Amino acid sequence: MANSGIIWIDWLFNLAVRGLYACAELLGITYEEINVWIFCIGWPLTIIGAATWICVLRYRVKFLQRSLV
């Protein structure tokens, strides 16, 4: 599969691909479909959710700091 010439990178990439194939088989979908679900849908939603949560926590911290002063 991987052929970067860097052994540990090739090993890690191959491990990840094998894991994705196993998950895809378990879910009854293809490797390409699981890639789309993870990297085009799941990853952006996770980033948006994390950014939203960070904003909420920052607002709470500012609110608490103002109420303590």
mmCIF file of the N, C-alpha and C atoms, coordinates in Angstrom:
data_MODEL
# 
_entry.id   MODEL 
# 
loop_
_atom_site.group_PDB 
_atom_site.id 
_atom_site.type_symbol 
_atom_site.label_atom_id 
_atom_site.label_alt_id 
_atom_site.label_comp_id 
_atom_site.label_asym_id 
_atom_site.label_entity_id 
_atom_site.label_seq_id 
_atom_site.pdbx_PDB_ins_code 
_atom_site.Cartn_x 
_atom_site.Cartn_y 
_atom_site.Cartn_z 
_atom_site.occupancy 
_atom_site.B_iso_or_equiv 
_atom_site.pdbx_formal_charge 
_atom_site.auth_seq_id 
_atom_site.auth_comp_id 
_atom_site.auth_asym_id 
_atom_site.auth_atom_id 
_atom_site.pdbx_PDB_model_num 
ATOM 1   N N  . MET A 1 1  ? 0.830   -1.187 0.000  1.00 0.00 ? 1  MET A N  1 
ATOM 2   C CA . MET A 1 1  ? 0.000   0.000  0.000  1.00 0.00 ? 1  MET A CA 1 
ATOM 3   C C  . MET A 1 1  ? 0.873   1.249  0.000  1.00 0.00 ? 1  MET A C  1 
ATOM 4   N N  . ALA A 1 2  ? 1.393   1.612  1.159  1.00 0.00 ? 2  ALA A N  1 
ATOM 5   C CA . ALA A 1 2  ? 2.205   2.822  1.249  1.00 0.00 ? 2  ALA A CA 1 
ATOM 6   C C  . ALA A 1 2  ? 3.622   2.537  0.755  1.00 0.00 ? 2  ALA A C  1 
ATOM 7   N N  . ASN A 1 3  ? 4.226   3.552  0.173  1.00 0.00 ? 3  ASN A N  1 
ATOM 8   C CA . ASN A 1 3  ? 5.582   3.378  -0.352 1.00 0.00 ? 3  ASN A CA 1 
ATOM 9   C C  . ASN A 1 3  ? 6.335   4.699  -0.271 1.00 0.00 ? 3  ASN A C  1 
ATOM 10  N N  . SER A 1 4  ? 6.366   5.297  0.923  1.00 0.00 ? 4  SER A N  1 
ATOM 11  C CA . SER A 1 4  ? 7.043   6.580  1.083  1.00 0.00 ? 4  SER A CA 1 
ATOM 12  C C  . SER A 1 4  ? 8.547   6.405  1.273  1.00 0.00 ? 4  SER A C  1 
ATOM 13  N N  . GLY A 1 5  ? 8.956   5.216  1.672  1.00 0.00 ? 5  GLY A N  1 
ATOM 14  C CA . GLY A 1 5  ? 10.360  4.979  1.951  1.00 0.00 ? 5  GLY A CA 1 
ATOM 15  C C  . GLY A 1 5  ? 10.712  5.176  3.415  1.00 0.00 ? 5  GLY A C  1 
ATOM 16  N N  . ILE A 1 6  ? 9.775   5.698  4.189  1.00 0.00 ? 6  ILE A N  1 
ATOM 17  C CA . ILE A 1 6  ? 9.979   5.877  5.623  1.00 0.00 ? 6  ILE A CA 1 
ATOM 18  C C  . ILE A 1 6  ? 9.196   4.767  6.313  1.00 0.00 ? 6  ILE A C  1 
ATOM 19  N N  . ILE A 1 7  ? 9.918   3.856  6.931  1.00 0.00 ? 7  ILE A N  1 
ATOM 20  C CA . ILE A 1 7  ? 9.322   2.612  7.410  1.00 0.00 ? 7  ILE A CA 1 
ATOM 21  C C  . ILE A 1 7  ? 8.174   2.837  8.378  1.00 0.00 ? 7  ILE A C  1 
ATOM 22  N N  . TRP A 1 8  ? 8.370   3.676  9.374  1.00 0.00 ? 8  TRP A N  1 
ATOM 23  C CA . TRP A 1 8  ? 7.329   3.832  10.384 1.00 0.00 ? 8  TRP A CA 1 
ATOM 24  C C  . TRP A 1 8  ? 6.096   4.524  9.819  1.00 0.00 ? 8  TRP A C  1 
ATOM 25  N N  . ILE A 1 9  ? 6.263   5.430  8.865  1.00 0.00 ? 9  ILE A N  1 
ATOM 26  C CA . ILE A 1 9  ? 5.116   6.088  8.235  1.00 0.00 ? 9  ILE A CA 1 
ATOM 27  C C  . ILE A 1 9  ? 4.344   5.082  7.389  1.00 0.00 ? 9  ILE A C  1 
ATOM 28  N N  . ASP A 1 10 ? 5.071   4.269  6.619  1.00 0.00 ? 10 ASP A N  1 
ATOM 29  C CA . ASP A 1 10 ? 4.415   3.236  5.814  1.00 0.00 ? 10 ASP A CA 1 
ATOM 30  C C  . ASP A 1 10 ? 3.650   2.254  6.706  1.00 0.00 ? 10 ASP A C  1 
ATOM 31  N N  . TRP A 1 11 ? 4.264   1.854  7.818  1.00 0.00 ? 11 TRP A N  1 
ATOM 32  C CA . TRP A 1 11 ? 3.619   0.915  8.740  1.00 0.00 ? 11 TRP A CA 1 
ATOM 33  C C  . TRP A 1 11 ? 2.346   1.517  9.317  1.00 0.00 ? 11 TRP A C  1 
ATOM 34  N N  . LEU A 1 12 ? 2.425   2.774  9.772  1.00 0.00 ? 12 LEU A N  1 
ATOM 35  C CA . LEU A 1 12 ? 1.269   3.428  10.375 1.00 0.00 ? 12 LEU A CA 1 
ATOM 36  C C  . LEU A 1 12 ? 0.155   3.641  9.351  1.00 0.00 ? 12 LEU A C  1 
ATOM 37  N N  . PHE A 1 13 ? 0.502   4.051  8.145  1.00 0.00 ? 13 PHE A N  1 
ATOM 38  C CA . PHE A 1 13 ? -0.486  4.230  7.092  1.00 0.00 ? 13 PHE A CA 1 
ATOM 39  C C  . PHE A 1 13 ? -1.183  2.916  6.761  1.00 0.00 ? 13 PHE A C  1 
ATOM 40  N N  . ASN A 1 14 ? -0.385  1.853  6.595  1.00 0.00 ? 14 ASN A N  1 
ATOM 41  C CA . ASN A 1 14 ? -0.968  0.541  6.286  1.00 0.00 ? 14 ASN A CA 1 
ATOM 42  C C  . ASN A 1 14 ? -1.886  0.061  7.408  1.00 0.00 ? 14 ASN A C  1 
ATOM 43  N N  . LEU A 1 15 ? -1.493  0.314  8.648  1.00 0.00 ? 15 LEU A N  1 
ATOM 44  C CA . LEU A 1 15 ? -2.328  -0.052 9.790  1.00 0.00 ? 15 LEU A CA 1 
ATOM 45  C C  . LEU A 1 15 ? -3.655  0.702  9.745  1.00 0.00 ? 15 LEU A C  1 
ATOM 46  N N  . ALA A 1 16 ? -3.606  1.991  9.448  1.00 0.00 ? 16 ALA A N  1 
ATOM 47  C CA . ALA A 1 16 ? -4.827  2.800  9.376  1.00 0.00 ? 16 ALA A CA 1 
ATOM 48  C C  . ALA A 1 16 ? -5.735  2.329  8.248  1.00 0.00 ? 16 ALA A C  1 
ATOM 49  N N  . VAL A 1 17 ? -5.159  2.026  7.099  1.00 0.00 ? 17 VAL A N  1 
ATOM 50  C CA . VAL A 1 17 ? -5.954  1.562  5.958  1.00 0.00 ? 17 VAL A CA 1 
ATOM 51  C C  . VAL A 1 17 ? -6.596  0.212  6.278  1.00 0.00 ? 17 VAL A C  1 
ATOM 52  N N  . ARG A 1 18 ? -5.829  -0.693 6.871  1.00 0.00 ? 18 ARG A N  1 
ATOM 53  C CA . ARG A 1 18 ? -6.400  -1.992 7.244  1.00 0.00 ? 18 ARG A CA 1 
ATOM 54  C C  . ARG A 1 18 ? -7.537  -1.818 8.240  1.00 0.00 ? 18 ARG A C  1 
ATOM 55  N N  . GLY A 1 19 ? -7.370  -0.884 9.167  1.00 0.00 ? 19 GLY A N  1 
ATOM 56  C CA . GLY A 1 19 ? -8.436  -0.603 10.131 1.00 0.00 ? 19 GLY A CA 1 
ATOM 57  C C  . GLY A 1 19 ? -9.685  -0.054 9.461  1.00 0.00 ? 19 GLY A C  1 
ATOM 58  N N  . LEU A 1 20 ? -9.498  0.819  8.487  1.00 0.00 ? 20 LEU A N  1 
ATOM 59  C CA . LEU A 1 20 ? -10.651 1.360  7.763  1.00 0.00 ? 20 LEU A CA 1 
ATOM 60  C C  . LEU A 1 20 ? -11.359 0.277  6.959  1.00 0.00 ? 20 LEU A C  1 
ATOM 61  N N  . TYR A 1 21 ? -10.586 -0.604 6.327  1.00 0.00 ? 21 TYR A N  1 
ATOM 62  C CA . TYR A 1 21 ? -11.190 -1.721 5.598  1.00 0.00 ? 21 TYR A CA 1 
ATOM 63  C C  . TYR A 1 21 ? -11.990 -2.612 6.550  1.00 0.00 ? 21 TYR A C  1 
ATOM 64  N N  . ALA A 1 22 ? -11.446 -2.880 7.733  1.00 0.00 ? 22 ALA A N  1 
ATOM 65  C CA . ALA A 1 22 ? -12.142 -3.719 8.710  1.00 0.00 ? 22 ALA A CA 1 
ATOM 66  C C  . ALA A 1 22 ? -13.432 -3.047 9.185  1.00 0.00 ? 22 ALA A C  1 
ATOM 67  N N  . CYS A 1 23 ? -13.373 -1.763 9.466  1.00 0.00 ? 23 CYS A N  1 
ATOM 68  C CA . CYS A 1 23 ? -14.574 -1.035 9.893  1.00 0.00 ? 23 CYS A CA 1 
ATOM 69  C C  . CYS A 1 23 ? -15.613 -0.997 8.786  1.00 0.00 ? 23 CYS A C  1 
ATOM 70  N N  . ALA A 1 24 ? -15.159 -0.777 7.562  1.00 0.00 ? 24 ALA A N  1 
ATOM 71  C CA . ALA A 1 24 ? -16.085 -0.741 6.425  1.00 0.00 ? 24 ALA A CA 1 
ATOM 72  C C  . ALA A 1 24 ? -16.781 -2.086 6.259  1.00 0.00 ? 24 ALA A C  1 
ATOM 73  N N  . GLU A 1 25 ? -16.023 -3.158 6.382  1.00 0.00 ? 25 GLU A N  1 
ATOM 74  C CA . GLU A 1 25 ? -16.617 -4.495 6.252  1.00 0.00 ? 25 GLU A CA 1 
ATOM 75  C C  . GLU A 1 25 ? -17.619 -4.751 7.370  1.00 0.00 ? 25 GLU A C  1 
ATOM 76  N N  . LEU A 1 26 ? -17.267 -4.331 8.588  1.00 0.00 ? 26 LEU A N  1 
ATOM 77  C CA . LEU A 1 26 ? -18.148 -4.508 9.733  1.00 0.00 ? 26 LEU A CA 1 
ATOM 78  C C  . LEU A 1 26 ? -19.461 -3.749 9.541  1.00 0.00 ? 26 LEU A C  1 
ATOM 79  N N  . LEU A 1 27 ? -19.383 -2.562 8.945  1.00 0.00 ? 27 LEU A N  1 
ATOM 80  C CA . LEU A 1 27 ? -20.573 -1.733 8.740  1.00 0.00 ? 27 LEU A CA 1 
ATOM 81  C C  . LEU A 1 27 ? -21.302 -2.042 7.439  1.00 0.00 ? 27 LEU A C  1 
ATOM 82  N N  . GLY A 1 28 ? -20.694 -2.860 6.600  1.00 0.00 ? 28 GLY A N  1 
ATOM 83  C CA . GLY A 1 28 ? -21.328 -3.222 5.343  1.00 0.00 ? 28 GLY A CA 1 
ATOM 84  C C  . GLY A 1 28 ? -21.261 -2.138 4.281  1.00 0.00 ? 28 GLY A C  1 
ATOM 85  N N  . ILE A 1 29 ? -20.206 -1.320 4.338  1.00 0.00 ? 29 ILE A N  1 
ATOM 86  C CA . ILE A 1 29 ? -20.017 -0.270 3.343  1.00 0.00 ? 29 ILE A CA 1 
ATOM 87  C C  . ILE A 1 29 ? -18.630 -0.424 2.738  1.00 0.00 ? 29 ILE A C  1 
ATOM 88  N N  . THR A 1 30 ? -18.314 0.400  1.754  1.00 0.00 ? 30 THR A N  1 
ATOM 89  C CA . THR A 1 30 ? -17.010 0.299  1.105  1.00 0.00 ? 30 THR A CA 1 
ATOM 90  C C  . THR A 1 30 ? -15.983 1.175  1.813  1.00 0.00 ? 30 THR A C  1 
ATOM 91  N N  . TYR A 1 31 ? -14.727 0.957  1.469  1.00 0.00 ? 31 TYR A N  1 
ATOM 92  C CA . TYR A 1 31 ? -13.629 1.757  2.005  1.00 0.00 ? 31 TYR A CA 1 
ATOM 93  C C  . TYR A 1 31 ? -13.814 3.226  1.645  1.00 0.00 ? 31 TYR A C  1 
ATOM 94  N N  . GLU A 1 32 ? -14.247 3.485  0.418  1.00 0.00 ? 32 GLU A N  1 
ATOM 95  C CA . GLU A 1 32 ? -14.445 4.860  -0.023 1.00 0.00 ? 32 GLU A CA 1 
ATOM 96  C C  . GLU A 1 32 ? -15.565 5.542  0.767  1.00 0.00 ? 32 GLU A C  1 
ATOM 97  N N  . GLU A 1 33 ? -16.638 4.799  1.031  1.00 0.00 ? 33 GLU A N  1 
ATOM 98  C CA . GLU A 1 33 ? -17.745 5.373  1.786  1.00 0.00 ? 33 GLU A CA 1 
ATOM 99  C C  . GLU A 1 33 ? -17.341 5.709  3.218  1.00 0.00 ? 33 GLU A C  1 
ATOM 100 N N  . ILE A 1 34 ? -16.575 4.835  3.844  1.00 0.00 ? 34 ILE A N  1 
ATOM 101 C CA . ILE A 1 34 ? -16.160 5.134  5.218  1.00 0.00 ? 34 ILE A CA 1 
ATOM 102 C C  . ILE A 1 34 ? -15.201 6.325  5.249  1.00 0.00 ? 34 ILE A C  1 
ATOM 103 N N  . ASN A 1 35 ? -14.391 6.476  4.216  1.00 0.00 ? 35 ASN A N  1 
ATOM 104 C CA . ASN A 1 35 ? -13.532 7.660  4.118  1.00 0.00 ? 35 ASN A CA 1 
ATOM 105 C C  . ASN A 1 35 ? -14.356 8.929  4.019  1.00 0.00 ? 35 ASN A C  1 
ATOM 106 N N  . VAL A 1 36 ? -15.403 8.902  3.205  1.00 0.00 ? 36 VAL A N  1 
ATOM 107 C CA . VAL A 1 36 ? -16.277 10.075 3.072  1.00 0.00 ? 36 VAL A CA 1 
ATOM 108 C C  . VAL A 1 36 ? -16.944 10.385 4.400  1.00 0.00 ? 36 VAL A C  1 
ATOM 109 N N  . TRP A 1 37 ? -17.487 9.356  5.063  1.00 0.00 ? 37 TRP A N  1 
ATOM 110 C CA . TRP A 1 37 ? -18.148 9.582  6.343  1.00 0.00 ? 37 TRP A CA 1 
ATOM 111 C C  . TRP A 1 37 ? -17.202 10.163 7.386  1.00 0.00 ? 37 TRP A C  1 
ATOM 112 N N  . ILE A 1 38 ? -15.982 9.660  7.422  1.00 0.00 ? 38 ILE A N  1 
ATOM 113 C CA . ILE A 1 38 ? -15.042 10.126 8.437  1.00 0.00 ? 38 ILE A CA 1 
ATOM 114 C C  . ILE A 1 38 ? -14.475 11.501 8.097  1.00 0.00 ? 38 ILE A C  1 
ATOM 115 N N  . PHE A 1 39 ? -13.929 11.646 6.898  1.00 0.00 ? 39 PHE A N  1 
ATOM 116 C CA . PHE A 1 39 ? -13.145 12.838 6.578  1.00 0.00 ? 39 PHE A CA 1 
ATOM 117 C C  . PHE A 1 39 ? -13.931 13.970 5.929  1.00 0.00 ? 39 PHE A C  1 
ATOM 118 N N  . CYS A 1 40 ? -15.091 13.694 5.369  1.00 0.00 ? 40 CYS A N  1 
ATOM 119 C CA . CYS A 1 40 ? -15.886 14.760 4.755  1.00 0.00 ? 40 CYS A CA 1 
ATOM 120 C C  . CYS A 1 40 ? -17.094 15.147 5.593  1.00 0.00 ? 40 CYS A C  1 
ATOM 121 N N  . ILE A 1 41 ? -17.510 14.262 6.481  1.00 0.00 ? 41 ILE A N  1 
ATOM 122 C CA . ILE A 1 41 ? -18.685 14.552 7.305  1.00 0.00 ? 41 ILE A CA 1 
ATOM 123 C C  . ILE A 1 41 ? -18.302 14.606 8.789  1.00 0.00 ? 41 ILE A C  1 
ATOM 124 N N  . GLY A 1 42 ? -17.708 13.540 9.285  1.00 0.00 ? 42 GLY A N  1 
ATOM 125 C CA . GLY A 1 42 ? -17.390 13.466 10.712 1.00 0.00 ? 42 GLY A CA 1 
ATOM 126 C C  . GLY A 1 42 ? -16.359 14.478 11.180 1.00 0.00 ? 42 GLY A C  1 
ATOM 127 N N  . TRP A 1 43 ? -15.266 14.580 10.446 1.00 0.00 ? 43 TRP A N  1 
ATOM 128 C CA . TRP A 1 43 ? -14.194 15.506 10.853 1.00 0.00 ? 43 TRP A CA 1 
ATOM 129 C C  . TRP A 1 43 ? -14.664 16.961 10.875 1.00 0.00 ? 43 TRP A C  1 
ATOM 130 N N  . PRO A 1 44 ? -15.309 17.470 9.811  1.00 0.00 ? 44 PRO A N  1 
ATOM 131 C CA . PRO A 1 44 ? -15.786 18.858 9.874  1.00 0.00 ? 44 PRO A CA 1 
ATOM 132 C C  . PRO A 1 44 ? -16.804 19.096 10.989 1.00 0.00 ? 44 PRO A C  1 
ATOM 133 N N  . LEU A 1 45 ? -17.719 18.135 11.206 1.00 0.00 ? 45 LEU A N  1 
ATOM 134 C CA . LEU A 1 45 ? -18.689 18.303 12.289 1.00 0.00 ? 45 LEU A CA 1 
ATOM 135 C C  . LEU A 1 45 ? -18.002 18.341 13.652 1.00 0.00 ? 45 LEU A C  1 
ATOM 136 N N  . THR A 1 46 ? -16.970 17.528 13.812 1.00 0.00 ? 46 THR A N  1 
ATOM 137 C CA . THR A 1 46 ? -16.214 17.530 15.065 1.00 0.00 ? 46 THR A CA 1 
ATOM 138 C C  . THR A 1 46 ? -15.515 18.875 15.282 1.00 0.00 ? 46 THR A C  1 
ATOM 139 N N  . ILE A 1 47 ? -14.918 19.409 14.231 1.00 0.00 ? 47 ILE A N  1 
ATOM 140 C CA . ILE A 1 47 ? -14.231 20.703 14.336 1.00 0.00 ? 47 ILE A CA 1 
ATOM 141 C C  . ILE A 1 47 ? -15.225 21.814 14.660 1.00 0.00 ? 47 ILE A C  1 
ATOM 142 N N  . ILE A 1 48 ? -16.371 21.818 13.979 1.00 0.00 ? 48 ILE A N  1 
ATOM 143 C CA . ILE A 1 48 ? -17.391 22.836 14.249 1.00 0.00 ? 48 ILE A CA 1 
ATOM 144 C C  . ILE A 1 48 ? -17.909 22.709 15.674 1.00 0.00 ? 48 ILE A C  1 
ATOM 145 N N  . GLY A 1 49 ? -18.166 21.476 16.119 1.00 0.00 ? 49 GLY A N  1 
ATOM 146 C CA . GLY A 1 49 ? -18.624 21.261 17.489 1.00 0.00 ? 49 GLY A CA 1 
ATOM 147 C C  . GLY A 1 49 ? -17.596 21.705 18.519 1.00 0.00 ? 49 GLY A C  1 
ATOM 148 N N  . ALA A 1 50 ? -16.325 21.394 18.274 1.00 0.00 ? 50 ALA A N  1 
ATOM 149 C CA . ALA A 1 50 ? -15.262 21.790 19.206 1.00 0.00 ? 50 ALA A CA 1 
ATOM 150 C C  . ALA A 1 50 ? -15.124 23.314 19.254 1.00 0.00 ? 50 ALA A C  1 
ATOM 151 N N  . ALA A 1 51 ? -15.179 23.954 18.091 1.00 0.00 ? 51 ALA A N  1 
ATOM 152 C CA . ALA A 1 51 ? -15.064 25.414 18.046 1.00 0.00 ? 51 ALA A CA 1 
ATOM 153 C C  . ALA A 1 51 ? -16.233 26.073 18.773 1.00 0.00 ? 51 ALA A C  1 
ATOM 154 N N  . THR A 1 52 ? -17.428 25.523 18.590 1.00 0.00 ? 52 THR A N  1 
ATOM 155 C CA . THR A 1 52 ? -18.606 26.051 19.283 1.00 0.00 ? 52 THR A CA 1 
ATOM 156 C C  . THR A 1 52 ? -18.451 25.892 20.787 1.00 0.00 ? 52 THR A C  1 
ATOM 157 N N  . TRP A 1 53 ? -18.010 24.723 21.221 1.00 0.00 ? 53 TRP A N  1 
ATOM 158 C CA . TRP A 1 53 ? -17.832 24.471 22.656 1.00 0.00 ? 53 TRP A CA 1 
ATOM 159 C C  . TRP A 1 53 ? -16.771 25.395 23.253 1.00 0.00 ? 53 TRP A C  1 
ATOM 160 N N  . ILE A 1 54 ? -15.705 25.649 22.514 1.00 0.00 ? 54 ILE A N  1 
ATOM 161 C CA . ILE A 1 54 ? -14.660 26.569 22.983 1.00 0.00 ? 54 ILE A CA 1 
ATOM 162 C C  . ILE A 1 54 ? -15.241 27.968 23.160 1.00 0.00 ? 54 ILE A C  1 
ATOM 163 N N  . CYS A 1 55 ? -16.056 28.412 22.205 1.00 0.00 ? 55 CYS A N  1 
ATOM 164 C CA . CYS A 1 55 ? -16.679 29.734 22.318 1.00 0.00 ? 55 CYS A CA 1 
ATOM 165 C C  . CYS A 1 55 ? -17.600 29.805 23.528 1.00 0.00 ? 55 CYS A C  1 
ATOM 166 N N  . VAL A 1 56 ? -18.382 28.763 23.755 1.00 0.00 ? 56 VAL A N  1 
ATOM 167 C CA . VAL A 1 56 ? -19.276 28.726 24.917 1.00 0.00 ? 56 VAL A CA 1 
ATOM 168 C C  . VAL A 1 56 ? -18.467 28.792 26.205 1.00 0.00 ? 56 VAL A C  1 
ATOM 169 N N  . LEU A 1 57 ? -17.405 28.015 26.293 1.00 0.00 ? 57 LEU A N  1 
ATOM 170 C CA . LEU A 1 57 ? -16.581 28.020 27.509 1.00 0.00 ? 57 LEU A CA 1 
ATOM 171 C C  . LEU A 1 57 ? -15.901 29.363 27.722 1.00 0.00 ? 57 LEU A C  1 
ATOM 172 N N  . ARG A 1 58 ? -15.430 30.001 26.648 1.00 0.00 ? 58 ARG A N  1 
ATOM 173 C CA . ARG A 1 58 ? -14.816 31.333 26.782 1.00 0.00 ? 58 ARG A CA 1 
ATOM 174 C C  . ARG A 1 58 ? -15.830 32.342 27.314 1.00 0.00 ? 58 ARG A C  1 
ATOM 175 N N  . TYR A 1 59 ? -17.061 32.262 26.793 1.00 0.00 ? 59 TYR A N  1 
ATOM 176 C CA . TYR A 1 59 ? -18.113 33.164 27.264 1.00 0.00 ? 59 TYR A CA 1 
ATOM 177 C C  . TYR A 1 59 ? -18.377 32.929 28.746 1.00 0.00 ? 59 TYR A C  1 
ATOM 178 N N  . ARG A 1 60 ? -18.440 31.661 29.153 1.00 0.00 ? 60 ARG A N  1 
ATOM 179 C CA . ARG A 1 60 ? -18.684 31.339 30.566 1.00 0.00 ? 60 ARG A CA 1 
ATOM 180 C C  . ARG A 1 60 ? -17.569 31.846 31.458 1.00 0.00 ? 60 ARG A C  1 
ATOM 181 N N  . VAL A 1 61 ? -16.334 31.712 31.013 1.00 0.00 ? 61 VAL A N  1 
ATOM 182 C CA . VAL A 1 61 ? -15.196 32.199 31.796 1.00 0.00 ? 61 VAL A CA 1 
ATOM 183 C C  . VAL A 1 61 ? -15.274 33.715 31.948 1.00 0.00 ? 61 VAL A C  1 
ATOM 184 N N  . LYS A 1 62 ? -15.547 34.421 30.855 1.00 0.00 ? 62 LYS A N  1 
ATOM 185 C CA . LYS A 1 62 ? -15.662 35.887 30.930 1.00 0.00 ? 62 LYS A CA 1 
ATOM 186 C C  . LYS A 1 62 ? -16.799 36.295 31.864 1.00 0.00 ? 62 LYS A C  1 
ATOM 187 N N  . PHE A 1 63 ? -17.925 35.590 31.771 1.00 0.00 ? 63 PHE A N  1 
ATOM 188 C CA . PHE A 1 63 ? -19.063 35.882 32.632 1.00 0.00 ? 63 PHE A CA 1 
ATOM 189 C C  . PHE A 1 63 ? -18.698 35.668 34.092 1.00 0.00 ? 63 PHE A C  1 
ATOM 190 N N  . LEU A 1 64 ? -18.021 34.560 34.395 1.00 0.00 ? 64 LEU A N  1 
ATOM 191 C CA . LEU A 1 64 ? -17.635 34.278 35.779 1.00 0.00 ? 64 LEU A CA 1 
ATOM 192 C C  . LEU A 1 64 ? -16.599 35.281 36.283 1.00 0.00 ? 64 LEU A C  1 
ATOM 193 N N  . GLN A 1 65 ? -15.666 35.672 35.404 1.00 0.00 ? 65 GLN A N  1 
ATOM 194 C CA . GLN A 1 65 ? -14.672 36.667 35.826 1.00 0.00 ? 65 GLN A CA 1 
ATOM 195 C C  . GLN A 1 65 ? -15.317 37.995 36.142 1.00 0.00 ? 65 GLN A C  1 
ATOM 196 N N  . ARG A 1 66 ? -16.297 38.401 35.376 1.00 0.00 ? 66 ARG A N  1 
ATOM 197 C CA . ARG A 1 66 ? -16.993 39.668 35.629 1.00 0.00 ? 66 ARG A CA 1 
ATOM 198 C C  . ARG A 1 66 ? -17.802 39.599 36.906 1.00 0.00 ? 66 ARG A C  1 
ATOM 199 N N  . SER A 1 67 ? -18.401 38.449 37.198 1.00 0.00 ? 67 SER A N  1 
ATOM 200 C CA . SER A 1 67 ? -19.233 38.342 38.403 1.00 0.00 ? 67 SER A CA 1 
ATOM 201 C C  . SER A 1 67 ? -18.394 38.274 39.676 1.00 0.00 ? 67 SER A C  1 
ATOM 202 N N  . LEU A 1 68 ? -17.123 37.879 39.550 1.00 0.00 ? 68 LEU A N  1 
ATOM 203 C CA . LEU A 1 68 ? -16.253 37.820 40.724 1.00 0.00 ? 68 LEU A CA 1 
ATOM 204 C C  . LEU A 1 68 ? -15.656 39.161 41.081 1.00 0.00 ? 68 LEU A C  1 
ATOM 205 N N  . VAL A 1 69 ? -15.583 40.062 40.140 1.00 0.00 ? 69 VAL A N  1 
ATOM 206 C CA . VAL A 1 69 ? -14.957 41.367 40.395 1.00 0.00 ? 69 VAL A CA 1 
ATOM 207 C C  . VAL A 1 69 ? -15.910 42.336 40.991 1.00 0.00 ? 69 VAL A C  1 
# 
